[in-house]
Amino acid sequence: MTPIRALFTLLLVALVAVTQMGCSKAGSPPAPMERPPAAVVAANNSTALPSQERAMRITVEMNVVVAHRDAAVNALRAALGDFGGYVSTGSVTGPDAGGSASFEVKVPAAKVGAFRAATRALGDVRSDTEKAEDVTEARADVQARLANARAEEARMLALLTDRTGSLADVVAVEKELARVRETIERFEAEERVLLGQIAMATVKVQLETSYVASEPGAGSRLASAALDGGETAWAFVVGTGVFLLAAGPTLLILAGMAYAAFLGVRGWLRWRRRASAP
């Protein structure tokens, strides 16, 4: 082989090698980008969950002294209607001046503060107490029990729909279904009562009047004494007449017996005197 041909062969091999290296670099996939740590991704995608709303059962007791009982009662009823409440129990005692009234009312929990302010405006507040009982766990417990009972009811209904078992199995499932439905009704009643206590606050209001009786004068006291004396005398006369009418027959019998004994003793004494005379 001549030197020129050998040199040409070397150049051709070098050119082929350079071409293959360039093609391999152009066809290779790009290096993957560095991914952020999983903890960072989780931290960026996480959102703060809202805290569960607390369920409170509110009870308020108020004692208010008013100038006029009837006017205060009317104002209390009007305020109760404005705030969407109602009277659960109520009683009114005595006259307007010197009487009293007591009510147990139900007011929406969101408006109990405004209703208390309206009640305080009726007069002088002697006491105003509030009790808030947290029943969040009780509400969650009742709702969870109710959900479980409904799920059990759905499973039993599915078994009755399939009807793959014997007649005895179907009867047993129907009996168990009746028990589950009774449980559901009980839990639904408990839930309604509890949700009603949460939605409507209980407010106990006692209204008293500031009436003070005036001291009677001398003339009034004399007239009262004379009236009391006449009533006492008349009561004595009536009592005596009642006694005589009730005991009259017995007294007549005793009087007859005493008179007969008197006649007998007097006759005996006369007989003794005649017998002893010479």
Buried (B, 14 or more C-beta within 10 A) or exposed (E): EEEEEEEEEEEEEEEEEEEEEEEEEEEEEEEEEEEEEEEEEEEEEEEEEEEEEEBBBBBBBBBBBBEBBBEBBEBBBEBBEEBEBEEEEBEBEEEBBBBBBBBBBBBBBEBBEBBBEBBEEBBEBEEEEBEEEEBEEBBEBBBEBBEBBBEBBEEBEEBEEEEEEEEEEBEEBEEBBEEBBEBBEBBBEBBEEBBEBBEBBBBBBBBBBEBEEEEEEEEEEEEEEEEEEEEEEEEEEEEEEEEEEEEEEEEEEEEEEEEEEEEEEEEEEEEEEEEEEE
